[in-house]
Amino acid sequence: MQFKLRSVNTKIWDDPFVEELKSEEKLLFIYLLTNPLTNMLGIYEISVKRIAYDTGLTEERVNKSLKVFQSLSKVYYRENYIILPNFLKNQNLNTNMQKGALNLFKELPKWLKDSIIDKPLKAFESLRNAMLNMNMNMNMNMNMNMNNEKEKEKEKKEDDIIQIVFPFDSEEFLKWWNLWKEYKSKEYKFKYKSHISEQAALKKLSELSRTNEEIAIAIIFQSMSNGWAGLFELKQPLTQSPQARAAQRDKAGKQFAKTYGK
C-alpha cells in the first residue's frame, strides 16, 4: 500500500472552531484531513461506514458530527463525497501538485463540479476561488514556458543563420582551432554555446595575435602546452626559424591530435 504524506498546521489547535469541538468531533475532523483517501483537492469519496470503522465512532455519531461541521461551513458531505471548502487555500502546492489537483477536479461527477464552479454555493466560495486562482497560475506558467520555448527557438534560428568567419582561412589554422575546441571540451568540459560566442573567441585571438596567423597558432599551442583554460598574449617571442617552428608545430599537432582529436 502506498502511503501519502499529509501536513496539518499546528495552528489548528488555536482555531476557535477546533477549540469548541468535543473530543470525538476533534478526532473526526483530524481524520477527515488526514485519512488515506484524502487528496490534494480536499474532495474525495468515502462512506460513513468506512469513517466509523477507522475512527471507532458509531455511524450515528459520525452523521451528527458531519452535520455540526456543515452548519459551520467547515465540512460538507454530499452523496458519499467529503468536501473540505477551506482545504486548498491552506495548502502550499507546487506547480506539479496544482496540476494534479486540477486533474482530480476534472474527474469529479458533473453535479459536484457544477456546485463548485458553474452554480457555486456561497459555502463553496473559498474553494471556488482557490480553484480559479490555481487554474490561472497554471495558465500563466504554461504561457511563460511557451514564451521561453519560442525565445529559445528564435535564438537557435538566429544562431543557425550566423556563419563563422575565421580570421585566417588556411587549413593549418582550422586544424589548430578545432584541436583547441576538442582540448577545451575534454579538459574543461567546455563548449562554445553558440556561433556568436565562438566568433567572439576568434576575434579575441585575432587581436592577441595582431592578425598574424603564425602567432595565433603559437598562442593556441602555448595554452594547450601549459594546460591553460584560456587564450593569452604570447609570453615568448618567436625566435626560431620559420622551418623550425613549422616542424615543432607539426610534431606537437600530431601529438595533440592523438590526445584530443575526434
C-alpha positions in Angstrom: 0.0 0.0 0.0 1.3 3.4 -1.0 1.3 5.9 1.8 0.7 9.7 1.3 2.2 12.5 3.3 -0.4 14.9 4.8 0.7 18.0 6.7 -1.5 19.7 9.3 -0.5 23.1 10.6 -0.1 23.1 14.4 -2.1 26.4 14.5 -5.1 24.2 14.0 -5.3 23.8 17.8 -5.6 27.6 18.2 -8.5 27.7 15.8 -11.7 28.7 17.8 -13.6 26.2 15.7 -11.4 23.4 16.9 -11.3 24.6 20.4 -15.1 24.4 20.7 -15.3 20.9 19.4 -15.9 17.9 21.6 -13.2 15.3 21.7 -14.9 12.9 19.3 -15.5 15.7 16.9 -11.9 16.7 17.0 -10.9 13.1 16.2 -13.3 13.1 13.3 -12.2 16.4 11.9 -8.5 15.5 12.0 -9.4 12.1 10.4 -11.1 13.9 7.5 -8.0 15.9 6.9 -5.5 13.0 7.1 -7.2 9.7 6.2 -5.8 7.5 3.4 -8.5 8.6 0.9 -7.7 12.3 1.2 -6.1 14.1 -1.8 -4.6 17.4 -2.8 -8.0 18.8 -3.8 -9.7 18.2 -0.4 -12.7 16.5 -2.1 -12.9 12.7 -2.0 -15.4 9.8 -1.9 -15.8 7.9 1.4 -18.6 6.1 3.2 -19.9 6.8 6.7 -19.3 3.1 7.4 -15.6 3.4 6.5 -15.3 6.6 8.6 -16.9 4.9 11.6 -14.7 1.8 11.2 -11.5 3.8 11.0 -12.3 6.1 13.9 -14.1 3.7 16.2 -17.1 6.1 16.3 -20.6 5.0 15.7 -22.2 5.8 12.3 -24.8 7.9 14.2 -22.1 9.9 15.9 -20.3 10.4 12.6 -23.5 11.7 10.9 -24.3 14.1 13.8 -20.7 15.5 13.8 -20.8 15.9 10.0 -24.0 18.0 10.4 -22.2 20.1 13.0 -19.3 20.7 10.6 -21.7 21.6 7.8 -23.6 24.1 9.9 -20.2 25.9 10.5 -19.2 25.6 6.7 -16.1 23.5 7.6 -17.1 20.2 6.0 -19.8 19.1 3.6 -20.9 15.5 3.0 -22.8 15.1 -0.3 -23.6 11.7 -1.8 -20.7 10.0 -0.2 -18.3 12.8 -1.0 -16.4 14.7 1.7 -15.8 18.4 0.7 -13.4 20.5 2.6 -14.0 24.0 1.4 -11.0 25.6 3.0 -8.6 22.8 2.3 -6.9 24.3 -0.8 -6.3 27.8 0.5 -4.4 26.3 3.4 -2.1 24.2 1.2 1.3 25.2 -0.3 1.2 23.4 -3.6 4.0 23.5 -6.2 3.1 23.6 -9.9 3.0 19.8 -10.4 0.8 19.4 -7.3 -1.5 22.1 -8.6 -1.8 20.3 -11.9 -2.6 17.1 -10.0 -5.3 18.9 -8.0 -6.9 20.2 -11.2 -6.8 16.8 -12.8 -8.6 15.4 -9.7 -11.3 18.1 -10.1 -11.9 17.2 -13.7 -12.6 13.6 -12.6 -15.4 14.6 -10.2 -19.0 14.0 -11.1 -20.6 16.8 -13.1 -23.2 17.7 -10.4 -20.3 18.2 -7.9 -18.2 20.3 -10.3 -21.3 22.4 -11.1 -22.0 23.1 -7.5 -18.5 24.4 -7.0 -17.8 26.3 -10.3 -20.8 26.8 -12.5 -23.5 27.2 -9.9 -21.5 27.8 -6.8 -23.0 27.7 -3.3 -21.9 30.5 -1.1 -20.3 28.0 1.2 -18.0 26.8 -1.6 -16.8 30.3 -2.4 -13.4 29.8 -0.8 -12.9 26.5 -2.7 -14.1 28.0 -5.9 -11.7 31.0 -5.6 -8.8 28.7 -4.8 -9.6 26.6 -7.9 -9.8 29.6 -10.2 -6.5 31.0 -8.8 -4.8 27.7 -9.3 -6.0 27.4 -12.8 -4.9 30.9 -13.6 -1.4 30.2 -12.2 -1.2 27.0 -14.3 -2.1 29.0 -17.4 0.4 31.7 -16.6 3.2 29.1 -16.1 2.2 27.4 -19.4 2.3 30.7 -21.2 5.7 31.5 -19.7 7.0 28.1 -20.7 5.7 28.6 -24.3 7.3 32.1 -24.5 10.6 30.7 -23.2 10.5 27.9 -25.8 9.7 30.4 -28.6 12.6 32.6 -27.4 15.0 29.6 -27.5 13.8 28.6 -30.9 14.3 32.2 -32.2 17.8 32.3 -30.8 18.6 28.9 -32.3 17.3 30.1 -35.7 19.4 33.3 -35.5 22.4 31.3 -34.4 22.0 29.0 -37.4 21.9 31.9 -39.8 25.2 33.3 -38.5 28.3 31.8 -40.2 31.6 31.6 -38.5 34.1 34.0 -40.1 37.7 32.8 -39.4 40.5 35.4 -39.2 42.7 33.0 -41.2 41.4 30.6 -43.7 44.3 28.2 -44.0 43.9 24.5 -43.3 46.6 24.8 -40.7 44.8 27.3 -38.7 41.5 25.5 -38.9 43.2 22.3 -37.7 44.6 24.1 -34.7 41.3 25.8 -33.9 39.5 22.5 -34.0 42.2 21.0 -31.8 41.7 23.9 -29.3 37.9 23.2 -29.1 38.5 19.5 -28.5 41.1 20.3 -25.9 38.6 22.7 -24.1 35.9 20.1 -24.3 37.9 17.2 -22.9 40.0 19.1 -20.3 37.4 21.6 -19.1 34.1 20.2 -20.2 33.6 23.5 -22.1 31.9 24.1 -25.5 31.0 27.3 -27.1 27.3 27.8 -26.6 26.7 29.4 -30.0 28.3 30.7 -33.1 28.3 34.1 -31.5 30.4 33.0 -28.5 32.8 31.2 -30.8 33.1 34.2 -33.1 33.9 36.4 -30.1 36.7 34.0 -29.1 38.2 34.1 -32.6 38.0 37.9 -32.6 40.0 37.9 -29.3 42.6 35.5 -30.7 42.9 37.7 -33.8 43.5 40.8 -31.6 46.0 38.9 -29.4 48.0 37.8 -32.4 47.7 41.2 -34.1 46.2 39.4 -37.1 49.3 37.3 -37.5 48.3 33.7 -38.3 51.6 32.1 -37.1 51.3 34.0 -33.7 47.7 32.9 -33.4 48.6 29.3 -33.8 51.5 29.8 -31.4 49.0 31.2 -28.8 46.8 28.1 -29.1 49.9 25.9 -28.8 51.1 27.9 -25.8 47.7 27.4 -23.9 47.4 23.7 -24.7 51.1 23.0 -23.8 50.6 24.7 -20.4 47.1 23.3 -19.7 45.6 26.7 -19.7 41.8 27.2 -20.0 42.0 30.5 -22.0 44.0 32.2 -24.7 46.6 34.8 -23.7 49.1 37.0 -25.4 52.3 35.1 -26.4 54.7 35.1 -23.5 57.8 34.3 -25.5 58.6 35.9 -28.9 59.1 33.7 -31.9 62.8 33.4 -32.2 63.3 30.1 -34.1 63.4 30.0 -37.9 60.1 29.5 -39.7 61.2 26.0 -40.7 62.0 25.0 -37.1 58.7 26.5 -35.8 56.8 24.6 -38.5 58.4 21.3 -37.6 57.8 21.9 -33.9 54.1 22.7 -34.6 53.7 19.7 -36.8 55.1 17.3 -34.2 53.0 18.9 -31.4 50.0 18.9 -33.6 50.2 15.2 -34.2 50.6 14.5 -30.5 47.6 16.8 -29.6 45.5 15.1 -32.4 46.1 11.7 -30.8 45.0 13.1 -27.4 42.2 15.4 -28.3 41.3 14.6 -31.9 37.9 13.2 -32.7 
